[in-house]
């Protein structure tokens, strides 16, 4: 199983554009596509697995709670 998080070309371009916009608005820095892409890759490598794992945990907890609810329909 490949555990690297991948983005579509369109989503990657959108995120690079969003990073460039953020840096211009918040820091008044003009980033090129390469610099914004490097920042995006850094966040994907360092943050995305944590966010993904939180989503997996939240899904597990939700499903576990639903399974507990299922026990309530037992007939005796």
Beta strands, then each sheet from edge to edge (+ up, - down):
end
